[in-house]
Amino acid sequence: MLAASAAALSALLAIAGCRSSDAFAGPDPLAGPPTVSPDVITLQAVIAAEQAMIKLYQAAVDANLAAALPTTGRARVLEGLLAQHRQHLGQLQARLVLPSGTPRARASLGASPSAAPGQVTIARLRAAERASATDLVQRLVTVPPALAQLLASIAASDATHVTALGG
């Protein structure tokens, strides 16, 4: 019914020689959802990758992999790293502002450390952290300075996680 009303309004405006944008202030309601900027697409991809990293760490915590860490007394290392990734996710999500009606893009499965955690090892966590840091550093030149600063901070944190995991 709403689509029929929009079509009828469009037809009336066309007969009157008006475009729908002439009749309304603001975005054209008949133009469809607004396009998403490249910065928003980048932010959505980084958020999806961070969510995947959190799933990977949660699987490692559930499997009690802390005992496999090379340094003694590190029973809480994985929980600490998981908490930092959750904090990063919150910081990233706070930057994401989408206009109403804008679809949320999903990152491809190849952009995330793992679509399904499966067998998680410390070596796999180290590799995921290295890959994440590399990906974030490569994105720095494509985003505005404020977002670049956040991505650089997260990349530096990911690099320190590699060390904390014995790498």
Protein Blocks (a to p, Z undefined) as FASTA:
>chain_A
ZZmmmmmmmmmmmmnopafklmpgcjdfknopadddfklmmmmmmmmmmmmmmmmmmmmm
mnopmlmpmbghilmmmmmmmmmmmmmmmmmmmmpccdehiacddddfklpmbfblmjad
fklmmmmmmmmmmmmmmmmmmpcfklmmmmmmmmmmmmmmmmmnoZZ
